[in-house]
Amino acid sequence: MELKDLADKLNTASTDIKNAQVEMQKEIKANGDVSAETKAAFEKHEANFAELKTLFGAVDAKLIELEQKSKKMESGSEIRKSMGELFTVSDAFTDMKSNGRGNNVAVSFERKDITSGGSSAGALIRPDRDSRVFQDPNRPIRIRDLIPTVPTSSNAVEIMRENVFTNNAAIQTAEFAAKAESNITYELVTYPIRTIAHWVPASRQVLSDAPMLQNMIDNRLTYGLDLVSDAQLLSGSGTGVNLTGLLVDSGLNDAGELPSGTAAGDVPSAMIDHIRKAIRIEQQSDYYNMNGLVLNPVDWEILETAKATDGHYLMVSMPTVRAADSVWRIPVIVSNAMPADTFLIGDWTLGAVIYDRESVSVRVSESHADYFVKNGVAILAEERYTLAIPLPKAYCKGSFVVAT
């Protein structure tokens, strides 16, 4: 099966799950419960999606292996190229290599051009999500991959941030009687574009070694930007030139800490209950399409290894069989960017938006210090964007620390 066909099947399976969820919500509202037939259909769609996702990841892992060996693999009429390959075959690089120059050479790439896949908002479970989630050589899923992206050409973005929605909708009391009036309050918030960048020194001879330069760009400089980006999107302080991270935004729902008096042995099960509490808080805020739960690896290990009093695992029936990465039917994203003892759940398709001013660009120059006389070059990678949070109630954060 070709990769495109597999991606189409994965998109179809995702749509089936979404439709089944809608049907379940309808039955709950109408009857207070879900029929066995509807529940069975939902579980079938979930199993099909999980199987296709695993197969997609295996196929994509093979493609990555081939790319790392500097081999090109065609998919239909298109060729997959990494950022390093795009840079090393660019006209600017060829000119610099042949003439021994490195002054003021800049090559910019949109992230969507790194592979031949279609562009995407980057949401976790949308049918048109960015397939590059599976292609990063290091951390498999970036926080940025979960948030929709919108291009901007300015150095700042203004948004209308929703504060309170007062719903007074009611039946009209009589003909010609005044109808009920509802109210939505907003505030105008400005988010400045921020720059994330770093550089490394190298000898000019490295310009003749395309594979080495390609590896440096792909696996170190670009990945370094991703790591800082993840940390900023979650925990940016909002002071100085830092982004205001999701965990720092005061408008988010907050499930608080674990109940006071929770014994050490009961913490794992209490963590599971606490996540369910956050789901209820989100639903009470009228956000039902929660599609991502971000956890630190330490907390995810505690959850997966939690055992009942009789010794069986709470979340997996057999440790040797890979279980679905979900809690209360919400997909789990494991990331070191998430602080330990903290979690974040929400609707990643609605709550936040990344405004992208400049995608990752790479510059190479000899015009730094005395690099010209030392046959040295500086290789710089940077990106410019900002994070806006127009609907903070679409998220709920919580702590796994026991309240005192």
N, C-alpha and C positions, 0 to 999 in steps of 0.2 A: 504494500500500500504506500502511495506517495505521501510525502509530508503534508502537502496541501489537502489531500483527501482526508488524512487523519485529523488535521486541524478543523476541517468542515464538520466531521463527525463529532469532534469535541464541542464545537459551537452548538450543534444541534442538541447534544446531550445536555448542555448547560441550559438551553432554552426550555427543554423538557422539564428540568428540575424547577425552573422559575414558574412555569405554568402549573406544575403540580403544587407548588407552594401557594399560588394564588387560589387554586381549587380548595386546598385545605383551609385557608383563611375564610373562604366563603362558607364552607361547611361548619366551621367553628362559630361564625357569626349567626348562622341560621339554626343550627342544632345544638351548639355547645360542645360538639365532639366531632371527630373525624371518622368516617366510615372505614371499615377494614379494607375495602377495595381501593379507596383513595390512598390510604397509608401504604398498602402493598405496592401501588403504582409508583409512589414517591420513592420508596426504598429501592425499587428496581431501577429507576432513573439514576439514583445516587450511586448504586453499584456500577452501573454502566459508565457513568462519568468517571468514577475512580479508576476503573480498568483502562479507559481510554487515556486518562491523564498519565497513568503509569507508563503506558506504551509510548505516549508522546514524549515523555521525559527520557525514556530509554533511547528512542530514535535520535532525539536532539543531542543527547550525551555523545552518541557516536559521531554526529556531525562536528561537535566541538573537538573531539579527539582528532578527527581528520584535519580540522583547521589548524590545530596546534602543530601538526606535522607539515604545515605550509602547503596542504593540498586543497584544491578547490573542488567543490562538489556542486554540480548543477541540479537544480530542482525545477523541472519544466524548462523554461527559456531564460531563467534568471540564475545568477551566481551569487552565493552568499559571500560577503566580504566583511572582515572585522575592521575596526577603526584603524588598526595598525596597517592593514593591507591597503586600505584606502589612502592612507598617508604616504606609504612608501611607493605607490604607483602614481601619485599626483604629479602634475607638471612642475609644481614648485620644488618638490623633493628631487625630481630628476635633474632640474636645472641646477640646484644647489650642489648635488653630488658631482655633476660633470664639471662644474666650474669652481668647485672648492669654496663656495660662498655659503654663509649662513646668516647674513645680515637681513633683518626685517622680513624674514620668511614666515608667513602665517598661513595655515591651512585650517579651515573650519569645517566641521561636519555636524549635521543634524543627527541626533541619536537614531531617528527613524531610518536613516540611510545605512546604518551599520549592517543591517541584514536586509533581505528582500521582502520581509514580511510587511503587511500593511500597518499604518500608524494606528495608535490606540490611545485612549485616555489613561490606560494603565490600571483600571480597576481590577479587583481580584477575581470576580466571577462573571464579569460581563462577557457576552459571547464574542465581542470584538476586542478582547483584552490583548495587550501587547505580548506576543509570543516570546519576546526577549527575556521575560521573567525566567525562562529555563536556560538562558544562554550565557548568563554572567559566569565567568570562570571561577569565581570565588563564592561569595555569599549568594545563594541561589535566588533569593527574592529580596529586592530592595524596598524600603518603605515608600520611596518615590514611585515605584511601580504600582502602588495601590491607589494613588491619587490622580485624578484627571488632570491633564495638562492643557493649558491654553496659551498660545503665543502672544507676546506683547512687544511693542516697539518703543516703549517708554522706559524711564528710569524709576517709575513708581506706578502703583495701581490703586485706584479707589474702588471700593465695593460698598454696597448697601448690606450691612450685617443685620440680620433679624434678631431682635431682642425678645419681644413678647407678642404672641398671637392670641388675642382674646376673641374666642368664637362665641358669638351671641346668636347664631342662626336659630330661628324659631319659626313656627307656623304663624302665618298672618292671622290675627285675631278676628278680622272681619274685612269685608270689602271697603276700600278707601282708607282702611286703618294704616297707620305708619308701620313699616316693616322694621324688623330688628336690625341694629347696626353693630357690626363687629369692628375690630381694630387690630392693626398690625403696626408695631413700632419698629423703626429701623434706626441705625446710626451709621453715619458715613465714616469709614475707616480707610486710612491710607497705608499701604504696605510698600516700602521702598525696595527696589531691586538690590539684591546683595550679590557679591562676587565670592566664589570659592575657587582657590587656585593654589598650585604649588609647582615647583620646578626641581630639576636635578641637573647637575653638571655631567658632562661626558666629553670624551675626546672626539676631535673631528673625524678620526678614523672610523668611529662607530657609524658615521653616515654611509660608509661603504658596506656596512654589515646590516642589511635590511632586516633579517630575521631577529637580530638582537634588538634593534630599534623598535620593531613591531611588538616584540614581547614587552619591552619597557613601557610602551604606550598602553597596550591592552591590559597588562596584568599588574602594573604598579601605579602609574600616574592616574589613569582613568579610575581604577578601583579605589585609589586613595580619595578621589573626589566623592565617590559613592559612599564611602564610610563616613566622611564628614557630613555629607548631605543627610544620611539616615539619622545621625545624631542631632542635627539641627532641626529636622522636621519633627522629631519627637520631643527633644529636650532643649531646644534653643531658648536662651534666657529672655530674648526680646529686648535686651539692653545693648547699648552701643550699636555695633554692626551685626548683631546676631538676629536670626529669625526668631519669631515667637512660635515655639514648638507647640504641638498639640497638647502635650502633658502640662504645659505651662499656662495655656489659655484658661482664664478664669470662668469662661462661659460654658465649659464642658460639664455634663452631668458627672457626678462623683459618687461612687458606691461606698467610699470610705474604707475603713480597715475591717479585718476579721473581728467577729464578736469578742468582747472582753471575756477572759476566762477560758478561751479555747485551749485545751490541753495540746501538748506537742504532738502526741500521737493522733490527734483528731484534725490537725492542720490540713493534710491533703484533702480529706473529704470536705472540710470547711472551705477550701479554695474552690472546689467544684461548685458548692452551693453559692459562693460569693459571685462567681461568674454568672450563675443563673440569676442572681439578684440584679446584676448589671443589665442583663437582657430584659428583665421586667421593667427596670427604670427606663430603658430606651423605648419599650413598647408603650409605656405610660406617656412618653413624650411624643407618641405617634410616629416613631421610627421602627418599622417592622422588618426592613430589608437589611438587617445586619449581615455583612458579608466578609468580616475579617476580625479576628482576635489575635492581637500581637502579644507574644510572651517572650520572656528571657529564656535561654536554654536551660538554666537551672530550674526555673519554675515549671517548665514543660516536662523535665525529667521527673520532678516530684509528682506531677499529675499522672504521667504515664505509668509510674511504678507504684502508685497508690494501691494498697491492698485492703480488703475487708478483713474482719476478724478471723475468718476461716482460711485466710491466706491467698484467696484468689484475687487477681487483678481487677480493679474496678472499671477500667476503661478498655481493656483488651481481653478477649477471651483466651487467646493463645499468644504468648510473647514471641513465638517463632514466626507468627503470621503478621505481616504489616497491617496495622489498623489504619483506618481513615484518620487523617490529621484534622480532627474536629472535636469541639466540645459543645454539647447541646446543639448539635447540627450547625455550628458556626465554624467555618474553616480557620485553622490556626496558622499563623505566620510566626516562625521562630527567628528571633534576631537579637544579636548582641547589642544592638542600638537601644533596645528596651531595657531600662534599669531593672535589676533583680527585685523581686517582691512587688512588682508593679505590672498592671495589665491595661490594655486599651482595646475597647470593642466599639464597633459602630458601622454606620453606612458610609463606606469610603467613596461611593459614587456621588454622594451629595454633599457631605459635610465640609470638604476642603477642596481648594483648587490651587495648582501650581501655575504661576504665570511665568513663562519661559522667555527671557530676553535674549540670551545667547546660549545655545547648547554647547556641549564640550568642544573646545577648540585647542589646537596644539600649535605652538610656535617654537621655532628653532632659530637661535641667533648667536653670532660670535661677539656681538656688541655688549659684552658684560665684563667689567673690570679689565684684566689683562688677558682675557681668553684668546684674543686675536693672535698674540705673539706666542701663545702656549698651545696653539692648535686645539683649543677647547671650545665647546659650545654649551649653551644653556637650553634645555628642553622644558618648555612651560606648558602646563595644561590648566585650563580654567573653564568655568561656566558661570552664568548669571541668571538668577531667577528669584522669585519670592513665593512665600506660602500665604495664602489668604484662607480664612475660616469663616465663610458667610453663615453657616448653620452649625454653631458649636454643639447644639443639643443632639446632633446626629451621632455624637460620640459619648461614651461613658468610660471613665477611668476608674481604677480601684487599686487598693493596696492589699497585699497578702500578709502584712504585719498585724499581729494580734493587738487590738486596742488595749490600752492600759486602763 
